[in-house]
Amino acid sequence: MEKDFRYKMRHIGDAFADQVGNLGHSIKGSVRGIELTYNIDGLKTEKEKVVKSIGKRVVALKNEEPGKDLIFDDGLTMFFNRLDKIQAQIDAYIKERKGRLYPNKT
């Protein structure tokens, strides 16, 4: 049985509030997707800077002490640790973004 006109007019505010609530939820999801993409791009830029810093450090070490083993350099270890953290963040953001874009795929 369909609801009559009087019932619809009494509850039009409820229907409007429900629609606004649904719209707000949808907007929050879109904003989060944009934020994820922005963060991924920023982290990729930061990753490139760290990789360049690693290259500069390796060249500097080879020029200073050609026979020195690079494994024991604290500066390089610090750069590689930072690189690992950045990559882990990128992977987490990409996984979340894919989960939002394709929720039914595993």
Phi and psi in degrees as GROMACS dihedral restraints (atoms count N, CA, C in turn):
[ dihedral_restraints ]
;  ai    aj    ak    al  type     phi  dphi    fc
    3     4     5     6     1   -80.2    20    10
    4     5     6     7     1   147.5    20    10
    6     7     8     9     1   -76.3    20    10
    7     8     9    10     1   143.6    20    10
    9    10    11    12     1   -78.8    20    10
   10    11    12    13     1   171.9    20    10
   12    13    14    15     1   -61.7    20    10
   13    14    15    16     1   -39.9    20    10
   15    16    17    18     1   -62.5    20    10
   16    17    18    19     1   -44.4    20    10
   18    19    20    21     1   -62.1    20    10
   19    20    21    22     1   -43.4    20    10
   21    22    23    24     1   -63.0    20    10
   22    23    24    25     1   -40.2    20    10
   24    25    26    27     1   -69.0    20    10
   25    26    27    28     1   -35.0    20    10
   27    28    29    30     1   -68.7    20    10
   28    29    30    31     1   -32.2    20    10
   30    31    32    33     1  -109.1    20    10
   31    32    33    34     1    18.5    20    10
   33    34    35    36     1   -67.2    20    10
   34    35    36    37     1   -32.8    20    10
   36    37    38    39     1   -64.5    20    10
   37    38    39    40     1   -39.4    20    10
   39    40    41    42     1   -63.5    20    10
   40    41    42    43     1   -42.7    20    10
   42    43    44    45     1   -63.7    20    10
   43    44    45    46     1   -41.0    20    10
   45    46    47    48     1   -64.6    20    10
   46    47    48    49     1   -43.6    20    10
   48    49    50    51     1   -62.5    20    10
   49    50    51    52     1   -39.8    20    10
   51    52    53    54     1   -62.4    20    10
   52    53    54    55     1   -42.9    20    10
   54    55    56    57     1   -65.1    20    10
   55    56    57    58     1   -40.6    20    10
   57    58    59    60     1   -65.0    20    10
   58    59    60    61     1   -40.3    20    10
   60    61    62    63     1   -62.3    20    10
   61    62    63    64     1   -42.6    20    10
   63    64    65    66     1   -64.7    20    10
   64    65    66    67     1   -39.3    20    10
   66    67    68    69     1   -65.1    20    10
   67    68    69    70     1   -41.7    20    10
   69    70    71    72     1   -61.4    20    10
   70    71    72    73     1   -41.0    20    10
   72    73    74    75     1   -64.3    20    10
   73    74    75    76     1   -40.7    20    10
   75    76    77    78     1   -64.3    20    10
   76    77    78    79     1   -42.2    20    10
   78    79    80    81     1   -65.1    20    10
   79    80    81    82     1   -41.1    20    10
   81    82    83    84     1   -59.3    20    10
   82    83    84    85     1   -41.1    20    10
   84    85    86    87     1   -64.7    20    10
   85    86    87    88     1   -39.7    20    10
   87    88    89    90     1   -67.0    20    10
   88    89    90    91     1   -41.3    20    10
   90    91    92    93     1   -64.4    20    10
   91    92    93    94     1   -40.1    20    10
   93    94    95    96     1   -63.5    20    10
   94    95    96    97     1   -39.1    20    10
   96    97    98    99     1   -63.3    20    10
   97    98    99   100     1   -41.1    20    10
   99   100   101   102     1   -65.5    20    10
  100   101   102   103     1   -41.6    20    10
  102   103   104   105     1   -62.5    20    10
  103   104   105   106     1   -41.2    20    10
  105   106   107   108     1   -61.4    20    10
  106   107   108   109     1   -45.6    20    10
  108   109   110   111     1   -62.6    20    10
  109   110   111   112     1   -42.5    20    10
  111   112   113   114     1   -62.3    20    10
  112   113   114   115     1   -43.7    20    10
  114   115   116   117     1   -65.3    20    10
  115   116   117   118     1   -39.6    20    10
  117   118   119   120     1   -62.5    20    10
  118   119   120   121     1   -45.2    20    10
  120   121   122   123     1   -62.1    20    10
  121   122   123   124     1   -42.4    20    10
  123   124   125   126     1   -64.0    20    10
  124   125   126   127     1   -41.0    20    10
  126   127   128   129     1   -68.3    20    10
  127   128   129   130     1   -34.8    20    10
  129   130   131   132     1   -65.6    20    10
  130   131   132   133     1   -38.4    20    10
  132   133   134   135     1   -64.7    20    10
  133   134   135   136     1   -43.1    20    10
  135   136   137   138     1   -64.5    20    10
  136   137   138   139     1   -36.8    20    10
  138   139   140   141     1   -62.9    20    10
  139   140   141   142     1   -42.4    20    10
  141   142   143   144     1   -61.2    20    10
  142   143   144   145     1   -39.4    20    10
  144   145   146   147     1   -64.2    20    10
  145   146   147   148     1   -41.3    20    10
  147   148   149   150     1   -66.5    20    10
  148   149   150   151     1   -40.8    20    10
  150   151   152   153     1   -62.7    20    10
  151   152   153   154     1   -40.5    20    10
  153   154   155   156     1   -64.2    20    10
  154   155   156   157     1   -39.0    20    10
  156   157   158   159     1   -64.8    20    10
  157   158   159   160     1   -37.6    20    10
  159   160   161   162     1   -62.4    20    10
  160   161   162   163     1   -45.9    20    10
  162   163   164   165     1   -60.4    20    10
  163   164   165   166     1   -44.0    20    10
  165   166   167   168     1   -62.7    20    10
  166   167   168   169     1   -41.0    20    10
  168   169   170   171     1   -65.7    20    10
  169   170   171   172     1   -41.0    20    10
  171   172   173   174     1   -63.7    20    10
  172   173   174   175     1   -44.2    20    10
  174   175   176   177     1   -63.2    20    10
  175   176   177   178     1   -42.9    20    10
  177   178   179   180     1   -63.4    20    10
  178   179   180   181     1   -41.7    20    10
  180   181   182   183     1   -67.3    20    10
  181   182   183   184     1   -39.4    20    10
  183   184   185   186     1   -67.3    20    10
  184   185   186   187     1   -32.5    20    10
  186   187   188   189     1   -74.9    20    10
  187   188   189   190     1   -36.6    20    10
  189   190   191   192     1   -73.3    20    10
  190   191   192   193     1   -52.9    20    10
  192   193   194   195     1  -135.1    20    10
  193   194   195   196     1    91.7    20    10
  195   196   197   198     1   -59.9    20    10
  196   197   198   199     1   -27.9    20    10
  198   199   200   201     1   -93.1    20    10
  199   200   201   202     1    -4.2    20    10
  201   202   203   204     1   -71.2    20    10
  202   203   204   205     1   140.9    20    10
  204   205   206   207     1   -80.7    20    10
  205   206   207   208     1   125.9    20    10
  207   208   209   210     1   -72.4    20    10
  208   209   210   211     1   -17.3    20    10
  210   211   212   213     1   -63.5    20    10
  211   212   213   214     1   -30.4    20    10
  213   214   215   216     1   -93.5    20    10
  214   215   216   217     1     8.4    20    10
  216   217   218   219     1   -82.9    20    10
  217   218   219   220     1   124.2    20    10
  219   220   221   222     1   -67.6    20    10
  220   221   222   223     1   -35.9    20    10
  222   223   224   225     1   -62.6    20    10
  223   224   225   226     1   -43.8    20    10
  225   226   227   228     1   -66.3    20    10
  226   227   228   229     1   -39.3    20    10
  228   229   230   231     1   -60.2    20    10
  229   230   231   232     1   -41.7    20    10
  231   232   233   234     1   -62.2    20    10
  232   233   234   235     1   -44.5    20    10
  234   235   236   237     1   -63.1    20    10
  235   236   237   238     1   -43.0    20    10
  237   238   239   240     1   -67.4    20    10
  238   239   240   241     1   -37.0    20    10
  240   241   242   243     1   -63.0    20    10
  241   242   243   244     1   -42.8    20    10
  243   244   245   246     1   -63.9    20    10
  244   245   246   247     1   -39.9    20    10
  246   247   248   249     1   -62.6    20    10
  247   248   249   250     1   -41.3    20    10
  249   250   251   252     1   -63.5    20    10
  250   251   252   253     1   -41.6    20    10
  252   253   254   255     1   -64.6    20    10
  253   254   255   256     1   -42.8    20    10
  255   256   257   258     1   -62.5    20    10
  256   257   258   259     1   -44.8    20    10
  258   259   260   261     1   -64.1    20    10
  259   260   261   262     1   -37.7    20    10
  261   262   263   264     1   -63.9    20    10
  262   263   264   265     1   -39.9    20    10
  264   265   266   267     1   -66.0    20    10
  265   266   267   268     1   -43.2    20    10
  267   268   269   270     1   -59.8    20    10
  268   269   270   271     1   -46.6    20    10
  270   271   272   273     1   -61.4    20    10
  271   272   273   274     1   -40.7    20    10
  273   274   275   276     1   -65.2    20    10
  274   275   276   277     1   -42.9    20    10
  276   277   278   279     1   -65.8    20    10
  277   278   279   280     1   -40.3    20    10
  279   280   281   282     1   -65.2    20    10
  280   281   282   283     1   -40.7    20    10
  282   283   284   285     1   -63.4    20    10
  283   284   285   286     1   -43.7    20    10
  285   286   287   288     1   -64.2    20    10
  286   287   288   289     1   -42.0    20    10
  288   289   290   291     1   -64.2    20    10
  289   290   291   292     1   -42.9    20    10
  291   292   293   294     1   -63.7    20    10
  292   293   294   295     1   -37.6    20    10
  294   295   296   297     1   -63.9    20    10
  295   296   297   298     1   -32.8    20    10
  297   298   299   300     1   -77.5    20    10
  298   299   300   301     1   -38.2    20    10
  300   301   302   303     1   -75.1    20    10
  301   302   303   304     1   -39.5    20    10
  303   304   305   306     1  -127.5    20    10
  304   305   306   307     1    74.9    20    10
  306   307   308   309     1   -66.8    20    10
  307   308   309   310     1   -22.4    20    10
  309   310   311   312     1   -90.2    20    10
  310   311   312   313     1   -11.1    20    10
  312   313   314   315     1   -89.9    20    10
  313   314   315   316     1   144.2    20    10
